């Protein structure tokens, strides 16, 4: 009825006022009759979207459930994972050892004892985290979501720069020496810098310096060696490595020259 | 007489309330253009041919990602996949067939980053987290070809914006509580940024002068405090948007409003990301983070900022024009 009234209101203004009044009176009479009459099925079915109980009325509730679930799943996933810390091989790294020293001193414990107790805590923590996140893992996986934000956790004094060297004669031959063709962040040794110097690859390569990524490092160096042998037709050996230096403390002069180490050697004939 | 709506009904109504679609549209533009620019640069710089090609085919990847079952991708197929990412990102940026474009971008970007899981950065995770929410949102209802020429303009539901604010809180809080190193936590020597800014892996200018050390100490502690208060920000932002019934929450809301917590937090975050972008090379992480900011800034503040940018800084009345 309300709709009919609205339509009436939209009628052209030219209509005579008296006629309008008569019509309205008639309409009111019809309405009264209809209201007093027994209920009959409506001629037109009500619009589905606005019908209470229609499936569309459930959408906001589905959204509510989804939002709550999404928030819960992502919050659980945001509990920091320290899976890498479970591998104690990485604890021997000087950067980790430095932190262990600082924190054991803060807790007034011997470093060895501190490390043992910390390891127990790490294992329990990871187990609890796994129990919480496991049921939610399928959702996070299929939605492509990831909430672990461990970034720049330590400002360590040790710095590693990845580099590549080539030798144009056989390895035991002392008539030629290694030539540095790439060293990260060095403008002069910039072989394929737009590729291996890109942040996406740099972060991948930086991980190779850790003991736990040893196998990936070996495979990665082989792939880099293939590229170097392509570019330098006379190269016989490719060596990947890390130049380790100690960053300058604010009140200290620059440290000693970087140490070249953790190398991988690939000979041309190994790849043929 | 209508019954009082239940707590759940109020919650559902709050989530589904229709509002100005501009914040979500801006989130879409920043995020999609970031993906378009980053992927294009990486591809044309030659990085894609190294990172996303398997070692057996001359690249650095040890995985074929989603394409393992089909024997992996040939370089030409990888190029095609990257092309799909770039084109869908451009379509999403301009808002042409926005929903479909966003969906294609989400799927293809995921497939692309799975080609070498080792070369994924935190920015990939963040881009995908934000993208997932934006795919579900009505982001094409403003600032888009769809809205201007295809009659798709209109308000958008509020809940995706809330999820983006939640994502911001989670990102900063998660990042803050991970910084347990003695060089970050207050009470130590606050030297984290001093050393991070010298790390050649990330730093743009590793040779930093000694006189900025105190500044890096201030920046270290303030960054740590900013990040660990991510959940406080989330609380303040949600209170700002809602009408709490409890007297305590109303008081808390007034407190946050009085100290301008949300705008100050966002301002600090914005300057921090600009600082990161200027001093470090961390890929598109800052842009991915800033893509969430319009959601937290909200339509009213955004329109004020846009008006200010359009009109420029006001000249003081009575000031004589310079003759210089």
Interface residues (C-beta under 8 A of the other chain):
Chain A: X60 X61 X63 X64 X67 X70 X71 X74 X75 X78 X80 X99 X102 X103 X106 X143 X144 X145 X146 X147 X148 X149 X150 X151 X152 X153 X154 X155 X156 X157 X159 X160 X161 X184 X185 X192 X194 X195 X196 X198 X199 X200 X201 X202 X203 X204 X206 X207 X216 X219 X220 X222 X223 X224 X226 X227 X247 X248 X249 X250 X251
Chain B: X8 X11 X12 X13 X15 X16 X42 X45 X46 X47 X49 X50 X51 X55 X58 X59 X60 X62 X106 X110 X116 X118 X119 X120 X121 X122 X125 X128 X129 X132 X157 X159 X162 X163 X166 X167 X170 X171 X173 X174 X175 X177 X178 X179 X180 X181 X182 X183 X184 X188 X191 X192 X193 X194 X195 X196 X198 X199 X200 X201 X203 X206 X210 X213 X220 X281 X282 X283
